[in-house]
Amino acid sequence: MITSILRVLLTRSFKPLMFTSNIDYKMEFDSNEIGIYVHIPFCKTLCPFCPYNKIKYDESMINPYKTALIDEINMVGRLYEDKKVITSVYFGGGSPALMLNELGEIITALKKNFNISSSIGIELHPSDITKESLFKIKSIGFDMVSIGIQSFQSECLNSLGREYIDGAEKVRLVKAAGFNTIDVDLIFGIANQGEDVLRKDFLMAFELGATQVSTYPFIDFSYANNIRKPLGKQEKKQLLNCLEKTSVEIGCDRTAVWTFAKKGTSRYSSITRDSFIGFGPSATSLTKEFLKLNTFSVEEYIKGVNNGKIPTAMTMKFSERNRALYWLFWNAYTLKFNNDEFKKLFGVNLEKMFKIELRIGITLRLLTKVENSYILTKKGTYFYHLLEQKYTNRYIDKSWREARENPWPNEIRLY
């Protein structure tokens, strides 16, 4: 209900947000901050709690998928006369290390088509981490690693339906390999997860060598197969408070609603980019006017690319206000948003487009203004924590569920 009310108030329209099959292949950007995301959909085991697009590893599909992925990169690259400057690259999944022998070719294709001036990050499943795999990952050119630990405790992993792996040893190996940025992903809100257990995981991650820890509330997607459901709203609130207090005790910076980092270290987030290009099935691209979503089906993705087709299944065309709202929502995740950056992108002052909304935020003590920026207060940060979960359940869950069921949907309406 709250997401529907906010959608009407913020967009100033009763019309639903809509993905349609009216595909526009234009990839125009009004930002110098362009990221690239590459999706590798293969997993050895399909964890029931994970909502992301994935299929069981099949060695016979690796080469056809690599070929299609490189072809898509080349097709998009040919849309531009000059190479676009890329300020972040991230490989996610799935388990990208299952294509370890092919990653170098994929990065070569990216560099052929784009001017990559950034670090390159990769998401790793703990089971894929060995001294040998880390050496190869680093030699290919990756210097940022995000490890999907979720918890170091066997009881928590059992509740999530994941087999226990010695996560501590895996983080030690990554630390010893000398990556610039080491992110450890943890989940809070797992059944029977008390503050003592979460605090132990959080401290352990930093002690083992993490430069940042991303903590995500356990969200039960409608198509997931979670036997043990997430904890309730109040229990999650207590766990989030525990994370906040613990981060202050050990001198961490809170860099986003759910992310904490050691002072003076490089920061990384795969979602807070002004614009980005996604490659692979289910990958999303954010352009000046559109949000584009590739087909979720790996088979249809390969087939489409082999037929010379960019595999976009759906697009959402933004109004100017809705595009600005998208920017505002995801920048708020980083706990602050700046008027100069907004004006550079949209050609108008933030206060002019969202004057009423900003005043309400300040009146309700969700925001405070410092010079030319707006900063989320503690109350505002918790409100975002609640809103993001509602947004995920209402919009992301529905979009991904329908895209999983139909590789080429006619439309998806989000009310």
Secondary structure, DSSP 4 states (H G I P E B T S, - for coil): -HHHHHHHHHHT-SSPEEEES--------S-S-EEEEEEE-EESS--TT--S--EE--HHHHHHHHHHHHHHHHHHHTT-SSPEEEEEEEEEES-GGGGHHHHHHHHHHHHHHEEE-S-EEEEE-GGG--HHHHHHHHHHT--EEEEEEE-S-HHHHHHHT-----HHHHHHHHHHHT-SEEEEEEEE--TT--HHHHHHHHHHHHHHT-SEEEEEE----TT---SSPPP-HHHHHHHHHHHHHHHHHTT-EEEETTEEE-TTS----SS--SEEEEESTT-EEE-SSEEEEE-S-HHHHHHHHHTT---EEEEEEPPHHHHHHHHHHHHHTTTEEEHHHHHHHHSS-HHHHSHHHHHHHHHTTSEEEETTEEEE-HHHHHHHHHHHHHHIIIIIHHHHHHHHH-SS-SEEEE-
